[in-house]
Amino acid sequence: MSRIGKAPIQIPAGVEIKVADSILTVKGPLGELKQDFDSKNIGFKVENGVLQVERYNEENATKSKHGLYRALAYDMVVGVTAGYKKTLIVNGVGWKVAQVGKDLSLSVGFSHLVEFKAVEGVKLTCTSPTEIVVEGINKELVGAVAAKIRAIRKPEPYHGYGIRLSDEVIERKEGKTAGK
């Protein structure tokens, strides 16, 4: 049996979970999330403030989905209670970020400003001219938006210029050396 799949999920106070028509709905203080699941092979059971994921057969496809749906359900519970947050750092000479309403305006070494439109369900904020904070309740969406912003100007290994995650370590390379 899947180690992750059989682990129970404690449901915090203020979180409501509904399972109907192969849709798992988690509602909490920060919002509501929905997730489709394979109701023929996987089921959710809520008892005494604990969510348990169970599988109905021992096929390999079902075994692989068991841990997946448990992880997705856990991420939904954490999302509606605490939310998710990723911080991006802009590193470069003269590079900066400005917030224009809900959108971002990035000056990152191109001959023009790069406009990044906000995505529904994700909040973008600039805490400083070189720091972007991406927040939301959907872990997948927060990660995808952070990856799109990072892809505008990926960090390069020689000077470290680029947009990187705050906990990301850039492996620096040695530059050219003079001949003997």
C-alpha positions in Angstrom: 0.0 0.0 0.0 1.2 3.5 -0.8 2.9 5.2 2.2 1.7 8.6 1.2 -1.8 7.4 0.1 -2.6 5.7 3.4 -1.5 8.6 5.6 -4.6 10.4 7.1 -5.1 14.2 6.6 -6.1 16.1 9.7 -8.9 18.6 8.9 -8.3 21.9 10.7 -11.2 23.8 12.2 -13.0 26.0 9.7 -12.3 23.7 6.8 -15.3 21.9 5.1 -14.8 19.0 2.7 -17.4 17.6 0.3 -17.1 14.7 -2.1 -19.7 14.5 -4.8 -19.8 13.3 -8.5 -16.0 12.6 -8.7 -15.3 16.2 -7.5 -13.5 16.9 -4.2 -14.3 20.3 -2.8 -12.3 21.9 0.0 -13.6 25.2 1.5 -11.8 27.2 4.1 -11.1 30.7 5.4 -9.0 31.7 2.3 -11.3 30.3 -0.4 -12.5 27.2 -2.1 -10.7 24.6 -4.3 -12.1 21.8 -6.4 -10.3 18.8 -7.8 -11.6 16.1 -10.2 -10.7 12.5 -9.3 -11.1 9.0 -10.6 -14.2 7.9 -8.6 -14.2 4.4 -10.1 -10.9 3.5 -8.4 -10.3 6.1 -5.7 -12.6 7.2 -2.8 -12.4 9.8 0.0 -13.8 9.2 3.5 -14.3 11.9 6.1 -14.7 10.7 9.7 -14.0 12.5 13.0 -12.1 15.4 11.5 -9.8 13.1 9.4 -9.8 12.7 5.6 -8.7 9.2 4.4 -8.0 8.3 0.8 -8.9 4.7 -0.2 -8.5 2.7 -3.3 -11.0 0.1 -4.6 -8.6 -2.3 -6.4 -4.9 -3.3 -6.6 -4.2 -2.4 -10.3 -1.0 -0.5 -10.9 -2.8 2.6 -12.3 -4.9 2.8 -9.2 -1.9 2.3 -6.9 -0.1 5.2 -8.6 -3.2 7.5 -8.3 -3.6 6.7 -4.6 -0.7 8.7 -3.4 -1.3 11.4 -6.0 -4.8 12.2 -4.9 -3.8 12.2 -1.2 -1.1 14.7 -1.9 -3.5 16.9 -4.0 -6.1 16.8 -1.2 -3.4 17.7 1.4 -2.2 20.6 -0.7 -5.8 21.8 -1.0 -6.3 21.7 2.8 -3.1 23.7 3.3 -4.0 26.1 0.6 -7.4 27.1 2.0 -6.0 27.5 5.5 -2.5 29.0 5.1 -2.0 29.6 1.4 1.2 29.3 -0.7 3.9 31.9 -1.3 6.9 32.1 -3.6 9.4 34.9 -3.6 11.4 35.9 -6.7 14.6 37.9 -6.6 15.6 40.1 -9.6 19.4 40.4 -9.9 21.1 42.7 -12.4 22.6 46.2 -12.8 19.7 48.6 -13.2 17.1 45.9 -13.2 13.9 46.6 -11.3 10.3 45.6 -11.0 7.3 47.9 -10.5 3.7 47.1 -9.8 1.1 48.6 -12.1 -2.3 47.8 -10.6 -2.4 44.0 -10.3 0.2 43.6 -13.1 4.0 43.8 -13.1 6.3 45.9 -15.2 9.8 44.5 -15.4 12.9 46.2 -16.5 15.3 43.3 -16.9 18.0 44.2 -19.4 15.8 44.3 -22.6 15.4 47.5 -24.7 11.8 47.6 -23.6 9.7 47.0 -20.5 8.2 43.6 -20.1 4.6 43.6 -18.9 3.4 40.6 -16.9 -0.4 40.3 -16.6 -1.8 39.0 -13.3 -3.5 35.6 -13.3 -6.9 35.0 -11.7 -6.4 33.4 -8.3 -2.8 34.6 -7.8 -1.8 37.9 -6.1 1.4 39.6 -7.3 3.2 42.1 -5.1 6.5 44.0 -5.2 7.9 44.3 -1.8 11.0 46.1 -3.1 12.3 47.1 -6.6 14.1 43.7 -6.8 11.7 41.4 -5.1 8.4 39.8 -6.3 6.0 37.9 -4.1 3.6 35.4 -5.7 0.7 34.3 -3.3 -2.4 32.2 -3.7 -4.3 29.2 -2.4 -3.6 26.9 -5.3 -0.1 25.4 -5.0 0.1 24.4 -8.7 -1.0 27.8 -9.9 1.4 29.7 -7.7 4.3 27.6 -8.9 3.3 27.9 -12.5 3.1 31.8 -12.3 6.5 31.9 -10.5 8.0 29.8 -13.2 6.6 32.0 -16.0 8.0 35.1 -14.3 11.4 33.3 -13.9 11.3 32.3 -17.6 11.3 36.0 -18.6 15.0 36.2 -17.7 16.5 32.9 -16.4 19.6 33.4 -14.1 22.9 33.0 -15.9 25.9 31.3 -14.2 28.7 33.9 -14.7 27.4 37.0 -13.0 24.2 35.6 -11.5 22.0 38.1 -13.5 18.4 37.0 -13.9 15.2 36.3 -12.0 15.5 33.5 -9.5 13.6 32.0 -6.6 14.7 33.2 -3.2 15.7 29.7 -2.1 17.3 28.8 -5.4 21.1 28.5 -5.5 22.8 29.5 -8.7 25.9 27.4 -9.5 28.5 30.0 -10.5 31.0 29.3 -13.2 34.5 30.7 -13.4 35.0 33.3 -16.1 37.8 33.3 -18.7 41.3 33.4 -17.3 44.3 35.1 -18.9 46.9 33.0 -20.7 50.3 32.4 -19.3 
